[in-house]
Amino acid sequence: MSDLLRDGVLVGIGGFFGALGRFLLSGWIGARVEQFPAGTLAVNVIGSLAIGFLAGAAGSRLLASGAVRLLVMAGFLGAFTTFSAFSYESVQLWQTGRWQALLANAGLNVGGCLLATAAGMAAARMLPST
């Protein structure tokens, strides 16, 4: 199997599980919070925290393998985070004139994800190096 094909399979497998995880978690939260797209917010913040941690841990034994990075970071987290869903839901809030919800959604998703990524990277710096 060529390296490109192997890498594509790894990303695809990770993507399958990331998309499934996003669907299940976002749906579960969305069923409990109907007036705000909290499911999308949750997966975006969790995904940002995870990718920040993994990016910060790139020098550790945790991510010594390029295959693990492809499977988890490009595949799983690439499919798990839902910025396109965030954009769509934000436009829906805009089109229905729900300005406070739109501003909260945009601020919490962007600010929350930036903070979560930085927190993940900071947590990863606490790991022992290889």
TIKEVO-862004 format. One record per residue (C-alpha): x, y, z. Coordinates in steps of 0.02 Angstrom, whole numbers. Layout:
N
[[X, Y, Z]];
...
! end
This chain:
130
[[0, 0, 0]];
[[69, 170, -45]];
[[104, 298, 91]];
[[-29, 415, 20]];
[[-161, 279, 20]];
[[-114, 222, 196]];
[[-121, 401, 259]];
[[-289, 426, 175]];
[[-359, 270, 256]];
[[-300, 331, 427]];
[[-381, 501, 402]];
[[-540, 417, 339]];
[[-554, 299, 488]];
[[-524, 442, 609]];
[[-648, 549, 512]];
[[-783, 416, 525]];
[[-769, 408, 714]];
[[-753, 597, 730]];
[[-911, 627, 627]];
[[-1005, 496, 726]];
[[-946, 572, 890]];
[[-998, 745, 833]];
[[-1169, 683, 778]];
[[-1202, 592, 942]];
[[-1136, 725, 1062]];
[[-1210, 873, 969]];
[[-1378, 786, 954]];
[[-1380, 737, 1137]];
[[-1342, 913, 1195]];
[[-1455, 992, 1063]];
[[-1603, 891, 1125]];
[[-1580, 969, 1297]];
[[-1545, 1148, 1246]];
[[-1666, 1200, 1108]];
[[-1649, 1390, 1107]];
[[-1462, 1395, 1073]];
[[-1345, 1287, 966]];
[[-1255, 1221, 1121]];
[[-1212, 1054, 1039]];
[[-1107, 1138, 907]];
[[-1026, 1249, 1037]];
[[-982, 1097, 1143]];
[[-900, 999, 1002]];
[[-805, 1152, 942]];
[[-734, 1189, 1115]];
[[-696, 1006, 1154]];
[[-615, 984, 983]];
[[-513, 1143, 1004]];
[[-453, 1088, 1176]];
[[-404, 917, 1107]];
[[-314, 984, 954]];
[[-222, 1112, 1059]];
[[-167, 976, 1180]];
[[-112, 859, 1041]];
[[-22, 997, 947]];
[[68, 1046, 1106]];
[[109, 864, 1141]];
[[184, 835, 969]];
[[357, 812, 1045]];
[[298, 686, 1174]];
[[286, 497, 1162]];
[[97, 518, 1147]];
[[114, 577, 967]];
[[278, 498, 918]];
[[193, 416, 769]];
[[142, 518, 617]];
[[5, 390, 593]];
[[-73, 437, 760]];
[[-70, 621, 712]];
[[-158, 581, 548]];
[[-287, 467, 630]];
[[-328, 581, 777]];
[[-289, 760, 726]];
[[-328, 763, 541]];
[[-458, 624, 541]];
[[-552, 619, 706]];
[[-539, 801, 758]];
[[-557, 865, 580]];
[[-726, 780, 569]];
[[-774, 808, 751]];
[[-763, 998, 752]];
[[-905, 1082, 663]];
[[-861, 1256, 609]];
[[-970, 1240, 454]];
[[-1117, 1197, 567]];
[[-1073, 1347, 676]];
[[-1076, 1460, 523]];
[[-1243, 1392, 463]];
[[-1324, 1406, 634]];
[[-1257, 1583, 654]];
[[-1332, 1635, 487]];
[[-1498, 1558, 540]];
[[-1495, 1661, 700]];
[[-1454, 1816, 597]];
[[-1593, 1785, 471]];
[[-1721, 1762, 609]];
[[-1667, 1921, 697]];
[[-1605, 1834, 854]];
[[-1462, 1957, 878]];
[[-1420, 1917, 1058]];
[[-1410, 1730, 1021]];
[[-1305, 1767, 866]];
[[-1180, 1873, 963]];
[[-1173, 1746, 1105]];
[[-1149, 1603, 982]];
[[-1011, 1690, 886]];
[[-922, 1754, 1041]];
[[-931, 1590, 1137]];
[[-878, 1483, 989]];
[[-732, 1592, 934]];
[[-675, 1646, 1107]];
[[-708, 1476, 1187]];
[[-615, 1383, 1051]];
[[-465, 1500, 1057]];
[[-456, 1482, 1247]];
[[-480, 1294, 1237]];
[[-340, 1276, 1108]];
[[-222, 1379, 1217]];
[[-272, 1277, 1371]];
[[-240, 1115, 1279]];
[[-68, 1175, 1225]];
[[-28, 1232, 1402]];
[[-81, 1063, 1471]];
[[26, 974, 1343]];
[[180, 1073, 1397]];
[[164, 985, 1565]];
[[195, 815, 1483]];
[[368, 739, 1494]];
[[469, 756, 1333]];
[[534, 608, 1235]];
! end
